[in-house]
Structures are given as structure tokens and as C-alpha cells.
Amino acid sequence: MSGLTILVTTIDTAAAAKTLARAALEARLAACVQIFPIFSHFRWKGELCESEEFQLQFKLRREDYETLAALVRRLHSYEIPEILRLDVTQADPGYSEWLFDATWRDPELA
């Protein structure tokens, strides 16, 4: 069993967040996606900005990171989406087993 990773991104609407989450879950690229409303402060094109956003945390297999990142880029509305990879160094064995079961895909169908 390989490692676990969390992909983090932010997006502007709850509907867009749900669309990203559903796409990842339907493709079995994530076992779980948590969505949090947040208030972001950032610099963009020389300006200081404030924005209400939604942060998504996708729980996935490490080997699926690049595929999930590509899906997020394809469906994302931002010019430069935040896509962060957080590798998990330790996880409860039961949780890891559940995640791998939830993201299992038949290699013959891939």
C-alpha cells in the first residue's frame, strides 16, 4: 500500500466546490472531500484583495495526485488555482485501508 496525500485548493463558490468534489469522488480519485468556507486575504496582480472562498481538502492515494491535480486544473475557474500537495507521514491503519478501498479502480477498466 502506498502513501496518502491531501490535495488542497480554494474556489469562489459553494456550487463550484461541490462540482469539484463530486468529479473527484465519481472518478475515485479521492475517498473524501471536505469543504470549508473561508475568508482569504492575498495579493493579486499588484493589489491587496479579500475574498470569501471555499477550501477543499481531497484525501487520496499518493499515486493519484497528478491525475487529480489535472482534473482540478481542468474544472477550476481561477487563472492560477491554488493546488497544494500535503503528504501524510502517518495515518491510522483502518483509515488508510478505508481510503484505499474507496479509491480502488479496476486496472483493466482504466
Residue pairs with C-beta under 8 A, 6 or more apart in sequence:
1 96
1 97
1 100
2 61
2 62
2 63
3 61
3 62
3 87
3 88
4 59
4 60
4 61
4 62
4 87
4 88
4 91
4 96
4 99
5 60
5 61
5 62
5 64
5 65
5 85
5 86
5 87
5 88
6 57
6 58
6 59
6 60
6 85
6 86
6 88
7 30
7 57
7 58
7 60
7 65
7 68
7 69
7 72
7 83
7 84
7 85
7 86
8 55
8 56
8 57
8 58
8 82
8 83
8 84
8 86
9 20
9 55
9 56
9 58
9 72
9 76
9 81
9 82
9 83
9 84
10 38
10 40
10 53
10 54
10 55
10 56
10 81
10 82
11 17
11 20
11 53
11 54
11 56
11 76
11 77
11 78
11 81
12 51
12 53
12 54
12 77
12 78
13 54
14 35
14 37
14 54
16 54
16 77
17 35
17 54
17 56
18 35
19 75
20 33
20 56
20 71
20 72
20 75
20 76
21 30
21 33
21 35
21 56
21 58
23 71
23 75
24 30
24 33
24 58
24 60
24 68
24 71
24 72
25 31
25 33
27 71
28 102
28 103
28 104
28 105
29 58
29 60
29 64
29 67
29 68
29 71
29 103
30 58
30 59
30 60
30 64
30 68
30 103
31 59
31 60
31 98
31 99
31 102
31 103
32 58
32 59
32 99
32 102
33 56
33 57
33 58
33 59
34 56
34 57
34 59
35 54
35 55
35 56
36 54
36 55
36 56
36 57
37 52
37 53
37 54
38 52
38 53
38 54
38 55
39 50
39 51
39 52
39 53
40 49
40 50
40 51
40 52
40 53
41 48
41 49
41 50
42 48
42 49
42 51
43 49
58 68
59 99
60 68
60 99
60 103
61 99
61 100
61 103
62 87
64 103
65 85
69 83
69 85
72 81
72 83
73 81
73 83
91 99
